């Protein structure tokens, strides 16, 4: 079960990744998480990344691809993986193709979770987070008072992240449409591309994803 999850911020990729991880025991791979972990460990790679960011530069595609190949080569990826948030651009997708060829010609399913911008803005501006344990909540059908205290840890520190304001979300969506959305055409042309309606319930989206692998898992 090798998966690339595509979709704009707020479509539910993280939620579906966690469900797949729990059900099938395959790792969710986020390049951002890897970079932060390497910086924290102060590894050789982490020091390179830290220096790049300290200089206000972006981590190059070559370095990102090196990181991804190293991660996909680890034993826990043998039975499958979920790439969440990678690739972000056509050059990264082309580099990933080369990596997958080197790794025994791994064939991936590309799954787009599709949600329109208006719904994404509504979802993300309604999102609140516990400052203590990180649990996410929504005020779409509740008031902030209904969420306090946090049901997981009892904290009263429930707040809106700075990047969940409408202005910031619109900027993020603009970047997504400009740089990442072209991947949809790229993967459609290659085959094994599937678009799932993200306006459904979490359970319905999960069922649609499971259906893509039904024959493979029986």
N, C-alpha and C positions, 0 to 999 in steps of 0.2 A: 504494500500500500504506500505508494510514493505520490505525494500531493504537493502542488503549488496552489496556495489560496490567494486569489486576487480580489480586490474590492477596495473602495474608498474607505477612509477613516470612519468608523462608526457603523459599518455594515454588519458587524458581528463575527469577524474572522477569529478574534481571540476566544470568544465563547465556543465556537465550533472546534477550534484547535484543541481546547482543553477537553472537550467531550471525546474527540477522537483519540487523544492521548490516553485518557482513562479507559476507554473501551478496548483499544487495540494495543496499548503498551508501546506506542511509537513516539519518538520525541518531536516536540515543536521546536523549530529552529528559527531564531530571530537574530539577524546579524547585529542589531543594536544590543541585544542581551549579551552576545558573545564579546563584542567590543568592550562593553562596560565591565564584564567579568575579567577580561585580560588586563584592562587598566587597573582594576582593583588588585589583581594578583601581582602587578608590577612585573609581568613576564616580559620577555624580549619584544614580543608582538605588542603588548600593552604599552611599553615605553615608546615604541614607534608611533602608535596611535595617539598617545597623549601628546607627543611632540607636535604631531600634525595638527591636532585640535588647538593646541596652545598657540600655534602660529595663525590660527583663524582659517585654516585650509580644510577642504573636504577630503575624507579618506578616499583614495583612488579606487577605481573599479578593479585594477590589478590586485590591490591589497585585499579588497572585499572578496574577490574570487578566490584568492589564496586561503583566506579564512574559511570560506564556505567549503572548499574542497577538503581541507583538513578536517572539518567537522563531519562532513558526509562520509569520510573514510573511517570514522570510528565505529566500533562494534555494534553500538546500540542502534545504528541506522541501517543495519543489514536487512531487517525485516520491514523497513519502511521509515518514512519521515514526513513531516509537514513543514514546508517552507512558507513562513508567514512574514510578508513584508519584503520578500526577495524573490525574484529580481524586481527592481524598480524601473529599469530602463531597458531599451532594446539591446545596447551593448552588453549589459549584465546578463540578459537572457541568452545572447549568443555565447558568452563565456560559460554560462551554466550548461549549455548544450555540450560544449567540449568536455566539461567535467563529467557529465553523466555518461558520455561515450567512454571516457577512461575508466569509469567505475562500472565495468561490465555492461555497458549500454543500457543503463537503467531507463525505463520508460515511465514517465510521470503523467498523472491526470492533472489537468489545469482546471480549477474550479473557481469561477467568478461568483461571488455573492453580490447580487445587483440590488441596489436601493437608490432611489432618486435623491437629488441633493436636498430638496425641501424636507424630506423625512429625516435625512442624516442631521441636518441643522437642528430639527426639532428634538431628535434623540440626544445629541451631544450637549445642547444648551440646557437640557433637563437633567444631565448627569451630575451626580454628587458623589464624593468619595470620603471615606473615613480616614482622617489624618493619622490615626494610630495603626490600623491594620490593613488599610488599602481597599477594603470592601467597597464595591461600587453600588450606587443606588440611583433611582430615577424619581423625579418629582412630576412625571407626566400625569400620574393618577393619584399622587399624594402630595401633601405639603411637607416642607422641610421639618416642621415640628413632628410629623408622623415618623420621621426617620431617626429621631433622637430619643434614646441613645442607640448607638450601633448595635444591631442584633448579634453581631459576632463577638465584639470585645467590650461593649458597654460604654465606649467613648462618646463624648458629646461633641467631639470635633468633626462635624460633618460639613464639608465645604465644596465650593465649585472651583475646579482647577482653572488657572489663568488661561490655558489654551482651549478651554471649553466655552469661550465667549463666541458670539455669532461672528464678529469681525475676524477672529483668528481662524475659525472653522472655514469660513469662506475662502480665506487665503490658502489654507491647507487643501481644500477641494480644488482650487485653481491650479495648484502645483500638481496635484494628482492627475487632473484631466490633461495637463500639458505633457507630463513626463511618463506617467505610469499607464494611463488608459490606452496608449498605443500598443501595449503588450497584448491587449485583447485581440486585435487584428493579427498580430504576429503569431499567437498561439492558435487562433482559428485556422490560419493557413497551414499550420503544421498538423492539425487534427487533434483528437482527444481533448477537446475544449468543451466545457460544460458551464452554462449559466444558470444559476439558481435564484429564484425570487426571494430576496432577503426581507420582503415585507411580511412573510409568513411568520408564524410563531417559531421560537427556537427549536421546538420539537419537530415541527414540520420541515424546517431547513435541514436538521440532522437526518431526518428520514429520507429526504431527497438525496443527500450526500451518500447515505448508506446504500440507496438504490443503485448508485453508479458502480458500486463494488459487489452487488448482490451475487452475480454469477461467479466472480473471482473468489468470494469467500465461502462458497458452498462446495 
